[in-house]
Amino acid sequence: MASSKDIRNRIKGVKSTRQITRAMQMVATSKMKKAQDSAKSGRPYALLLSDIIVSIADEFEELTSAHFIQKPIKHRGILVIGTDKGLCGALNGNLFRKLSDIESSAKFVAVGKRATQYLSRSRKDLLADFTLPDKPTFNDVRKIVDFLLRSYDEGRIDTIEVLFTSFINTLQQEPELVRLFPLNGLDEMNEKLHQRFGSLEHEVPKDNREILIEDRDKILSEISSLYLKQEIFQLILEAQASEHSARMVAMKTATDNAGNLIDDLTLQYNRARQAAITQEILEISAAAFSD
């Protein structure tokens, strides 16, 4: 059995750890609220832009833009959105487990240090890696999307897909793989987007007016690029909301576990101290009788 001094030192160490995890929990709670608000506020625009591109595509009998045509897939292009820091429970582990299930030929672009480290260790074909601030802006995401579009147009990758952690609620986050390019099967993609963001009953807006477009390919190229930028930006916001939520829950669990451990150690300490007192009384009593 450990001595009273050892138990007391361990209690002191666990209390210090609990202070750290409680502070991290408070920081994560603050960041979580802001990240959740950002993710939720961006959903209506992402849905509206998706509806608009479906509506415009319906105006053309045939789409000739390269962004709308399915080509033979030699190498899939997958953007993996991980985290820069750990201590967020099983968030990264679940994401990388889904990544490891991808067996077809693929080239990867990483966001976040954890995703970069995993792809490097597993010897995946990593084209580039990026880091983002805690509060990413549209301009921060632009460089990522420009690289993906350039790789797609140059033929290095034949799809643009995003592997991220979808934010469902504070206690539930799930890894998800979404294909964004090419933009064939727009109706199905739009339906899935509405399901993902909780808008099950919707109608794509119809405009009966005649629209004269002089440079059709340029319009389709510009709006498809805008669509890709906005969707990836929204998915990054969703991933960050998931990260901060998972970290808050993990730190709360650690704080609660530290409290339970302190209670157990305190009970052990009291028992050890009582046993020591009892032993001293017995020794004194034995000495008195011997005299």
KAJOBEL-V195748 format. One record per residue. PSI is psi in whole degrees, -180 to 180 (* if undefined). OMEGA is omega in degrees with one decimal (999 if undefined). BURIAL is b if it has 9 or more other ideal C-beta (glycine too) atoms within 8 Angstrom, else e. Layout:
BEGIN
((PSI | OMEGA | BURIAL) (PSI | OMEGA | BURIAL))
END
This chain:
BEGIN
((138 | -178.4 | e) (150 | 179.3 | e) (164 | 179.8 | e) (-37 | -179.6 | b) (-43 | 179.2 | e) (-43 | -179.3 | e) (-40 | 179.5 | b) (-41 | 177.9 | b) (-38 | 179.8 | e) (-38 | 176.6 | b) (-43 | 179.1 | b) (-41 | 179.3 | e) (-41 | 180.0 | e) (-37 | 177.4 | b) (-39 | 177.6 | b) (-42 | 178.3 | e) (-39 | 179.6 | b) (-37 | 177.1 | b) (-40 | 179.9 | e) (-48 | -178.0 | e) (-34 | 178.0 | b) (-40 | 177.5 | b) (-43 | 178.5 | e) (-35 | 177.0 | b) (-43 | 179.8 | b) (-41 | 177.7 | e) (-45 | -179.9 | e) (-35 | 178.5 | b) (-43 | 178.4 | b) (-47 | 179.5 | e) (-36 | -179.0 | b) (-46 | -178.4 | b) (-45 | -179.4 | e) (-40 | -179.0 | b) (-40 | 178.2 | b) (-42 | 178.7 | b) (-41 | 179.5 | e) (-43 | -179.1 | b) (-44 | -177.7 | b) (-36 | -178.6 | e) (-23 | -179.7 | e) (-14 | -176.1 | b) (-45 | -179.6 | b) (-39 | 179.7 | e) (-41 | 179.1 | b) (-41 | 178.7 | b) (-43 | -179.2 | b) (-43 | 179.3 | e) (-39 | 177.1 | b) (-43 | 177.8 | b) (-39 | -178.3 | b) (-45 | -177.4 | b) (-32 | 174.6 | b) (-42 | -179.6 | b) (-42 | 179.6 | b) (-42 | -179.5 | b) (-31 | 179.7 | b) (-19 | -179.0 | e) (-17 | -176.7 | e) (136 | 178.6 | e) (-33 | -178.7 | e) (133 | 179.5 | e) (120 | -177.0 | e) (-8 | 179.8 | e) (140 | -177.3 | b) (-25 | -178.8 | e) (-14 | -176.9 | b) (0 | -174.6 | b) (129 | 176.5 | b) (125 | 177.9 | e) (164 | 178.9 | e) (133 | -175.0 | e) (109 | 173.4 | e) (-45 | -180.0 | e) (118 | 174.1 | b) (145 | 174.7 | b) (120 | -174.1 | b) (123 | 173.9 | b) (120 | -178.8 | b) (119 | -178.5 | b) (102 | 177.6 | b) (-157 | -179.5 | b) (162 | 174.4 | b) (-30 | -175.7 | e) (163 | 177.6 | e) (-147 | 179.7 | e) (39 | 177.7 | e) (38 | 175.6 | b) (-139 | -176.3 | e) (16 | -174.3 | e) (-56 | -179.1 | b) (-38 | -179.8 | b) (-44 | 178.3 | e) (-38 | 179.5 | b) (-46 | -177.3 | b) (-27 | 175.9 | b) (-40 | 176.8 | b) (-36 | 178.3 | b) (-40 | -178.4 | b) (-18 | 178.9 | e) (-11 | 180.0 | e) (114 | -175.5 | b) (-23 | -178.9 | e) (163 | -178.6 | e) (127 | -176.5 | e) (151 | 172.6 | b) (142 | -168.3 | b) (149 | 169.0 | b) (130 | -173.8 | b) (142 | 169.9 | b) (120 | -178.1 | b) (143 | -176.2 | b) (-36 | -178.5 | b) (-41 | 178.2 | b) (-41 | 178.6 | b) (-45 | -179.3 | b) (-42 | -178.9 | e) (-46 | -179.0 | b) (-36 | 178.3 | b) (-44 | 179.9 | b) (-38 | -177.9 | e) (5 | 175.8 | e) (40 | 174.2 | e) (162 | 179.7 | e) (95 | -175.8 | e) (115 | -179.1 | b) (-40 | -177.2 | b) (161 | 174.8 | e) (147 | -177.0 | b) (156 | 171.6 | b) (151 | -178.7 | e) (152 | 176.2 | b) (172 | 179.2 | e) (-33 | 179.0 | e) (81 | -176.7 | e) (144 | 175.4 | b) (172 | 178.9 | e) (-37 | 179.8 | e) (-33 | 177.5 | e) (-35 | -177.7 | b) (-23 | -175.4 | b) (-41 | -177.3 | b) (-33 | 177.6 | e) (-47 | -178.2 | b) (-39 | 178.2 | b) (-40 | 178.5 | e) (-43 | 179.5 | b) (-45 | 179.8 | b) (-41 | 179.7 | b) (-42 | 178.8 | e) (-36 | 179.5 | b) (-46 | -178.4 | b) (-31 | 179.7 | e) (-6 | 175.6 | e) (8 | 177.8 | e) (-31 | 174.7 | b) (153 | -175.8 | b) (-5 | 172.7 | b) (162 | 169.1 | b) (112 | -179.1 | b) (156 | -178.9 | b) (124 | 173.8 | b) (116 | -175.3 | b) (174 | 176.4 | b) (113 | -176.4 | b) (132 | 178.9 | b) (119 | 177.3 | b) (-55 | 171.8 | e) (-176 | -174.3 | e) (-33 | -176.1 | e) (-5 | -174.5 | e) (122 | 174.7 | e) (135 | -175.6 | b) (136 | 175.9 | e) (142 | -176.8 | b) (142 | 177.7 | b) (121 | -175.2 | b) (132 | 175.4 | b) (128 | -178.9 | e) (-34 | -179.5 | b) (145 | -1.8 | b) (165 | -174.6 | b) (49 | 171.3 | b) (153 | -175.3 | e) (45 | -174.7 | e) (-38 | -178.0 | b) (-43 | 179.3 | e) (-42 | 178.7 | e) (-40 | 180.0 | b) (-39 | 178.3 | b) (-44 | 179.1 | e) (-36 | 179.4 | b) (-42 | 178.3 | b) (-38 | 177.5 | b) (-41 | -178.0 | b) (-38 | -175.7 | b) (14 | 170.1 | b) (22 | 177.8 | e) (84 | -171.9 | b) (-34 | -178.6 | e) (110 | -179.1 | e) (160 | 175.7 | e) (131 | 177.0 | e) (127 | -177.3 | e) (136 | 179.0 | e) (133 | 178.4 | e) (114 | -175.8 | e) (-3 | 179.6 | e) (151 | 176.7 | e) (129 | -178.3 | e) (123 | 178.6 | e) (116 | 179.4 | e) (117 | -175.5 | e) (-43 | -178.8 | e) (85 | -173.0 | e) (-46 | -176.8 | b) (-38 | 179.8 | e) (-41 | 179.1 | e) (-46 | -179.1 | b) (-38 | 179.4 | b) (-43 | -178.6 | b) (-44 | -176.6 | e) (-31 | 176.8 | b) (-37 | 176.5 | b) (-42 | 177.2 | b) (-41 | 178.9 | b) (-45 | -178.9 | b) (-43 | 179.4 | b) (-46 | -176.7 | b) (-40 | -178.4 | b) (-42 | 178.6 | b) (-40 | 176.4 | b) (-44 | -179.6 | b) (-40 | 179.9 | b) (-33 | 176.1 | b) (-40 | 176.1 | b) (-40 | 178.2 | b) (-42 | -179.1 | b) (-39 | 179.4 | b) (-37 | 175.1 | b) (-39 | 177.7 | b) (-43 | -178.8 | b) (-51 | -176.7 | b) (-33 | 177.0 | b) (-45 | 179.8 | b) (-39 | 179.8 | b) (-40 | 178.1 | b) (-45 | 179.9 | b) (-42 | 180.0 | b) (-43 | 179.9 | b) (-34 | 176.0 | b) (-42 | 177.9 | b) (-42 | 178.9 | b) (-41 | 179.0 | b) (-44 | 178.9 | b) (-42 | 179.6 | e) (-37 | 177.6 | e) (-40 | 177.3 | b) (-42 | 178.3 | b) (-39 | 179.8 | e) (-39 | 177.9 | b) (-41 | 177.6 | b) (-44 | 179.8 | e) (-44 | -180.0 | e) (-37 | 177.5 | b) (-40 | 176.9 | b) (-43 | 177.1 | e) (-41 | -179.9 | b) (-45 | 179.4 | b) (-39 | 178.4 | e) (-43 | -179.9 | e) (-41 | 178.9 | b) (-40 | 178.3 | b) (-39 | 178.6 | e) (-39 | 178.7 | b) (-41 | 178.4 | b) (-44 | 178.8 | e) (-41 | 179.3 | e) (-40 | 178.7 | e) (-41 | 178.5 | e) (-42 | 179.0 | e) (-41 | -179.7 | e) (-41 | 178.8 | e) (-42 | 179.2 | e) (-42 | -179.9 | e) (-37 | 179.3 | e) (-37 | 179.5 | e) (-42 | 179.3 | e) (-35 | -180.0 | e) (-30 | 178.3 | e) (* | 999 | e))
END
